[in-house]
Amino acid sequence: MRWRSVALAACILVSAGCTAAPTDGASAGPAPVVSAAPSAPGPFTAPGPSAGVGKVLVVVEENHSLSQMQRGMPYLYGLAQQYGYATAYRATTHPSLPNYLAIAGGSTFGVTDDAAPSAHPLSGPSVFGAAVAAGRSARLYAESMPSPCAARPGGAYAVKHAPWAYFVDEAASCRAGMVPAGTPQAGALADDVAAGSLPTVGMLVPDLTHDAHDGTLATADQWLASWLRAVLAGPDFTSGRLAVVVTADEDDTRSGNQVLTVVVAPGVAGRVVSAPLTHYSLTGLLCQVAGVPPLREAATAPSFADAFGLRVAG
């Protein structure tokens, strides 16, 4: 009976988190109403006691603003209300590629287009390579990618959304660590989730249908639900060592590049953050978890971990 009481208490706490006031002193105003839908989340089992976040999985959606994602992605926004989200997180620029490079490398590297790696061979470390060099693990799971570290677009796979392929000094580690994602039922990511072996620094990149670039927000939301339900039931999350961050590369150019950024992590409940975060803040979090110095612009970006009250494992 004791485990039933604990489970009931966890559910009550999760439900209370949905309506909690912002914890950073900001006034977020009334939360938009999210109607019940098959894609609506939870309740979820709260993460167990944690010595701190030691792994981060980043998922990047495409080309929609904060308000568009709140309205059009009920599963994701439901998670945002249960755990936490930022109201003043802004992408770096337009178009897509420099935003992905900003997350992965702490800089746009002067890139202003969406060309393939052959047009933009970048020297120096990415956060993936820096993690590997520091003895940690890194993986980028790309949906519909035909082969590891594929450097050319094809079909629904967009290499401009797979930033590790651009860092030429890390070609060998990219071939080992940038892998086809598979499906929630089978493949590299499903195997790592089930085994509790997600990497220190991880990124999941949907294909052009499931990232809302070519498909709809509703389609992207259902795809995200299928993956995150598995991830949040996996041992990395339930043990309290994994944080999941979902953001968008950029908006549709009409909202000042303000995008919804959601954090699902131990110790985060009903948190609405108004700090002016950016993609460089996210780079900083990935570097912090990997135990490496912040890369480039991340060194001076507002702290992602501080804004969300994340405790990072030492």
BALOFI-680853 format. One record per residue (C-alpha): residue number from 1; z, y, x. Coordinates in steps of 0.5 Angstrom, whole numbers, m for minus. Example, Ala and Ser with C-alpha at 12.3 -4.5 7.8 and 13.67 -1.06 7.14 Angstrom:
<pts>
{n->1&z->16&y->m9&x->25}
{n->2&z->14&y->m2&x->27}
</pts>
This chain:
<pts>
{n->1&z->0&y->0&x->0}
{n->2&z->1&y->5&x->6}
{n->3&z->m6&y->5&x->8}
{n->4&z->m8&y->7&x->1}
{n->5&z->m3&y->12&x->1}
{n->6&z->m6&y->15&x->7}
{n->7&z->m13&y->14&x->5}
{n->8&z->m11&y->18&x->m2}
{n->9&z->m8&y->24&x->2}
{n->10&z->m14&y->24&x->7}
{n->11&z->m18&y->25&x->1}
{n->12&z->m14&y->30&x->m2}
{n->13&z->m14&y->34&x->4}
{n->14&z->m22&y->34&x->5}
{n->15&z->m22&y->36&x->m2}
{n->16&z->m17&y->42&x->m1}
{n->17&z->m22&y->44&x->5}
{n->18&z->m27&y->45&x->1}
{n->19&z->m24&y->52&x->m2}
{n->20&z->m20&y->54&x->3}
{n->21&z->m20&y->61&x->5}
{n->22&z->m24&y->63&x->12}
{n->23&z->m19&y->62&x->18}
{n->24&z->m22&y->67&x->23}
{n->25&z->m20&y->73&x->18}
{n->26&z->m27&y->74&x->15}
{n->27&z->m28&y->75&x->8}
{n->28&z->m34&y->71&x->6}
{n->29&z->m34&y->72&x->m1}
{n->30&z->m35&y->67&x->m7}
{n->31&z->m38&y->61&x->m4}
{n->32&z->m45&y->59&x->m8}
{n->33&z->m44&y->54&x->m13}
{n->34&z->m47&y->47&x->m11}
{n->35&z->m49&y->43&x->m17}
{n->36&z->m48&y->35&x->m16}
{n->37&z->m54&y->31&x->m14}
{n->38&z->m55&y->25&x->m11}
{n->39&z->m55&y->28&x->m4}
{n->40&z->m48&y->31&x->m5}
{n->41&z->m43&y->29&x->1}
{n->42&z->m37&y->25&x->1}
{n->43&z->m31&y->25&x->1}
{n->44&z->m31&y->23&x->8}
{n->45&z->m26&y->19&x->12}
{n->46&z->m22&y->24&x->16}
{n->47&z->m23&y->23&x->24}
{n->48&z->m17&y->20&x->27}
{n->49&z->m12&y->23&x->32}
{n->50&z->m16&y->26&x->38}
{n->51&z->m15&y->28&x->45}
{n->52&z->m21&y->33&x->44}
{n->53&z->m28&y->33&x->43}
{n->54&z->m32&y->29&x->48}
{n->55&z->m39&y->28&x->45}
{n->56&z->m43&y->33&x->41}
{n->57&z->m49&y->31&x->37}
{n->58&z->m54&y->37&x->35}
{n->59&z->m59&y->36&x->30}
{n->60&z->m64&y->42&x->29}
{n->61&z->m68&y->44&x->23}
{n->62&z->m74&y->49&x->22}
{n->63&z->m76&y->55&x->20}
{n->64&z->m71&y->57&x->14}
{n->65&z->m65&y->62&x->14}
{n->66&z->m58&y->62&x->12}
{n->67&z->m59&y->63&x->5}
{n->68&z->m65&y->59&x->4}
{n->69&z->m61&y->53&x->7}
{n->70&z->m55&y->54&x->3}
{n->71&z->m59&y->54&x->m3}
{n->72&z->m64&y->48&x->m2}
{n->73&z->m60&y->43&x->2}
{n->74&z->m54&y->41&x->m2}
{n->75&z->m52&y->35&x->2}
{n->76&z->m51&y->40&x->8}
{n->77&z->m48&y->46&x->5}
{n->78&z->m43&y->41&x->2}
{n->79&z->m41&y->39&x->9}
{n->80&z->m41&y->46&x->11}
{n->81&z->m36&y->47&x->6}
{n->82&z->m32&y->41&x->7}
{n->83&z->m31&y->42&x->15}
{n->84&z->m34&y->49&x->17}
{n->85&z->m40&y->54&x->18}
{n->86&z->m42&y->60&x->21}
{n->87&z->m44&y->66&x->17}
{n->88&z->m47&y->70&x->23}
{n->89&z->m50&y->65&x->28}
{n->90&z->m57&y->68&x->30}
{n->91&z->m63&y->64&x->33}
{n->92&z->m66&y->67&x->39}
{n->93&z->m73&y->69&x->38}
{n->94&z->m79&y->67&x->35}
{n->95&z->m83&y->62&x->35}
{n->96&z->m80&y->55&x->35}
{n->97&z->m80&y->53&x->43}
{n->98&z->m76&y->59&x->46}
{n->99&z->m71&y->57&x->41}
{n->100&z->m70&y->50&x->43}
{n->101&z->m71&y->52&x->50}
{n->102&z->m65&y->57&x->49}
{n->103&z->m61&y->51&x->46}
{n->104&z->m63&y->46&x->52}
{n->105&z->m63&y->51&x->58}
{n->106&z->m59&y->57&x->56}
{n->107&z->m65&y->61&x->57}
{n->108&z->m72&y->62&x->54}
{n->109&z->m75&y->62&x->61}
{n->110&z->m80&y->68&x->58}
{n->111&z->m84&y->63&x->54}
{n->112&z->m87&y->66&x->48}
{n->113&z->m91&y->61&x->45}
{n->114&z->m91&y->54&x->43}
{n->115&z->m95&y->51&x->48}
{n->116&z->m94&y->44&x->51}
{n->117&z->m90&y->42&x->57}
{n->118&z->m96&y->42&x->62}
{n->119&z->m97&y->50&x->60}
{n->120&z->m89&y->51&x->61}
{n->121&z->m87&y->47&x->67}
{n->122&z->m79&y->49&x->68}
{n->123&z->m75&y->48&x->74}
{n->124&z->m68&y->48&x->74}
{n->125&z->m63&y->44&x->70}
{n->126&z->m63&y->43&x->63}
{n->127&z->m56&y->41&x->59}
{n->128&z->m58&y->34&x->59}
{n->129&z->m60&y->34&x->66}
{n->130&z->m54&y->37&x->68}
{n->131&z->m49&y->32&x->64}
{n->132&z->m53&y->27&x->67}
{n->133&z->m52&y->30&x->74}
{n->134&z->m44&y->31&x->73}
{n->135&z->m44&y->23&x->71}
{n->136&z->m44&y->24&x->64}
{n->137&z->m49&y->22&x->59}
{n->138&z->m55&y->25&x->55}
{n->139&z->m60&y->23&x->50}
{n->140&z->m65&y->26&x->46}
{n->141&z->m67&y->22&x->40}
{n->142&z->m74&y->25&x->37}
{n->143&z->m77&y->22&x->31}
{n->144&z->m84&y->19&x->31}
{n->145&z->m84&y->20&x->38}
{n->146&z->m89&y->15&x->41}
{n->147&z->m86&y->14&x->47}
{n->148&z->m80&y->16&x->52}
{n->149&z->m81&y->23&x->54}
{n->150&z->m88&y->24&x->51}
{n->151&z->m90&y->31&x->53}
{n->152&z->m96&y->31&x->48}
{n->153&z->m96&y->33&x->41}
{n->154&z->m98&y->27&x->36}
{n->155&z->m98&y->26&x->29}
{n->156&z->m91&y->28&x->26}
{n->157&z->m88&y->29&x->33}
{n->158&z->m88&y->36&x->36}
{n->159&z->m86&y->36&x->43}
{n->160&z->m85&y->44&x->42}
{n->161&z->m78&y->41&x->39}
{n->162&z->m76&y->36&x->44}
{n->163&z->m74&y->41&x->50}
{n->164&z->m72&y->36&x->55}
{n->165&z->m80&y->34&x->56}
{n->166&z->m81&y->41&x->59}
{n->167&z->m76&y->41&x->65}
{n->168&z->m80&y->38&x->71}
{n->169&z->m74&y->37&x->76}
{n->170&z->m71&y->32&x->71}
{n->171&z->m77&y->27&x->69}
{n->172&z->m74&y->21&x->71}
{n->173&z->m68&y->22&x->67}
{n->174&z->m72&y->25&x->61}
{n->175&z->m76&y->18&x->61}
{n->176&z->m69&y->15&x->61}
{n->177&z->m66&y->19&x->56}
{n->178&z->m71&y->22&x->51}
{n->179&z->m72&y->16&x->46}
{n->180&z->m76&y->15&x->40}
{n->181&z->m70&y->16&x->35}
{n->182&z->m72&y->10&x->30}
{n->183&z->m69&y->10&x->23}
{n->184&z->m62&y->10&x->20}
{n->185&z->m63&y->2&x->20}
{n->186&z->m65&y->0&x->27}
{n->187&z->m67&y->4&x->33}
{n->188&z->m64&y->7&x->39}
{n->189&z->m60&y->12&x->35}
{n->190&z->m57&y->7&x->30}
{n->191&z->m55&y->2&x->36}
{n->192&z->m51&y->8&x->39}
{n->193&z->m48&y->10&x->33}
{n->194&z->m46&y->3&x->31}
{n->195&z->m43&y->1&x->38}
{n->196&z->m40&y->8&x->39}
{n->197&z->m44&y->9&x->45}
{n->198&z->m47&y->16&x->43}
{n->199&z->m48&y->21&x->49}
{n->200&z->m44&y->26&x->51}
{n->201&z->m49&y->31&x->50}
{n->202&z->m54&y->29&x->44}
{n->203&z->m59&y->32&x->40}
{n->204&z->m63&y->29&x->34}
{n->205&z->m70&y->32&x->33}
{n->206&z->m73&y->30&x->26}
{n->207&z->m81&y->30&x->26}
{n->208&z->m85&y->35&x->22}
{n->209&z->m84&y->32&x->15}
{n->210&z->m76&y->32&x->16}
{n->211&z->m75&y->38&x->19}
{n->212&z->m77&y->42&x->13}
{n->213&z->m83&y->45&x->18}
{n->214&z->m88&y->41&x->14}
{n->215&z->m84&y->38&x->9}
{n->216&z->m79&y->41&x->4}
{n->217&z->m72&y->43&x->5}
{n->218&z->m70&y->38&x->m1}
{n->219&z->m74&y->32&x->4}
{n->220&z->m70&y->35&x->10}
{n->221&z->m63&y->35&x->6}
{n->222&z->m64&y->27&x->4}
{n->223&z->m67&y->25&x->11}
{n->224&z->m61&y->29&x->14}
{n->225&z->m56&y->25&x->9}
{n->226&z->m59&y->18&x->11}
{n->227&z->m57&y->20&x->18}
{n->228&z->m50&y->23&x->18}
{n->229&z->m47&y->18&x->13}
{n->230&z->m48&y->13&x->18}
{n->231&z->m46&y->18&x->24}
{n->232&z->m40&y->20&x->20}
{n->233&z->m38&y->13&x->19}
{n->234&z->m39&y->11&x->26}
{n->235&z->m33&y->10&x->31}
{n->236&z->m35&y->16&x->35}
{n->237&z->m33&y->20&x->29}
{n->238&z->m28&y->16&x->26}
{n->239&z->m24&y->16&x->33}
{n->240&z->m24&y->24&x->33}
{n->241&z->m28&y->24&x->39}
{n->242&z->m35&y->27&x->36}
{n->243&z->m37&y->34&x->34}
{n->244&z->m44&y->34&x->30}
{n->245&z->m47&y->41&x->30}
{n->246&z->m53&y->42&x->25}
{n->247&z->m57&y->49&x->26}
{n->248&z->m64&y->51&x->25}
{n->249&z->m69&y->53&x->31}
{n->250&z->m70&y->60&x->27}
{n->251&z->m71&y->63&x->20}
{n->252&z->m78&y->65&x->17}
{n->253&z->m78&y->72&x->20}
{n->254&z->m75&y->75&x->14}
{n->255&z->m67&y->75&x->15}
{n->256&z->m66&y->77&x->22}
{n->257&z->m66&y->70&x->25}
{n->258&z->m60&y->69&x->21}
{n->259&z->m59&y->61&x->20}
{n->260&z->m54&y->56&x->17}
{n->261&z->m50&y->53&x->23}
{n->262&z->m45&y->47&x->21}
{n->263&z->m40&y->44&x->25}
{n->264&z->m37&y->37&x->23}
{n->265&z->m31&y->36&x->27}
{n->266&z->m24&y->34&x->28}
{n->267&z->m19&y->39&x->26}
{n->268&z->m25&y->43&x->23}
{n->269&z->m23&y->44&x->15}
{n->270&z->m26&y->49&x->10}
{n->271&z->m27&y->54&x->16}
{n->272&z->m32&y->60&x->15}
{n->273&z->m33&y->63&x->22}
{n->274&z->m36&y->70&x->22}
{n->275&z->m36&y->71&x->30}
{n->276&z->m43&y->73&x->32}
{n->277&z->m46&y->66&x->35}
{n->278&z->m52&y->65&x->38}
{n->279&z->m56&y->59&x->41}
{n->280&z->m53&y->61&x->48}
{n->281&z->m46&y->60&x->45}
{n->282&z->m49&y->53&x->43}
{n->283&z->m51&y->51&x->50}
{n->284&z->m44&y->54&x->52}
{n->285&z->m41&y->48&x->48}
{n->286&z->m45&y->43&x->51}
{n->287&z->m44&y->45&x->58}
{n->288&z->m37&y->45&x->56}
{n->289&z->m36&y->38&x->53}
{n->290&z->m41&y->36&x->59}
{n->291&z->m36&y->39&x->64}
{n->292&z->m41&y->43&x->68}
{n->293&z->m42&y->51&x->69}
{n->294&z->m45&y->54&x->63}
{n->295&z->m52&y->55&x->64}
{n->296&z->m56&y->62&x->65}
{n->297&z->m55&y->66&x->59}
{n->298&z->m49&y->61&x->56}
{n->299&z->m45&y->64&x->61}
{n->300&z->m44&y->71&x->57}
{n->301&z->m45&y->68&x->50}
{n->302&z->m39&y->68&x->45}
{n->303&z->m35&y->62&x->45}
{n->304&z->m37&y->57&x->40}
{n->305&z->m31&y->52&x->41}
{n->306&z->m26&y->58&x->41}
{n->307&z->m30&y->61&x->34}
{n->308&z->m29&y->54&x->31}
{n->309&z->m22&y->52&x->34}
{n->310&z->m25&y->46&x->37}
{n->311&z->m21&y->43&x->42}
{n->312&z->m25&y->40&x->48}
{n->313&z->m23&y->34&x->52}
{n->314&z->m21&y->35&x->59}
</pts>
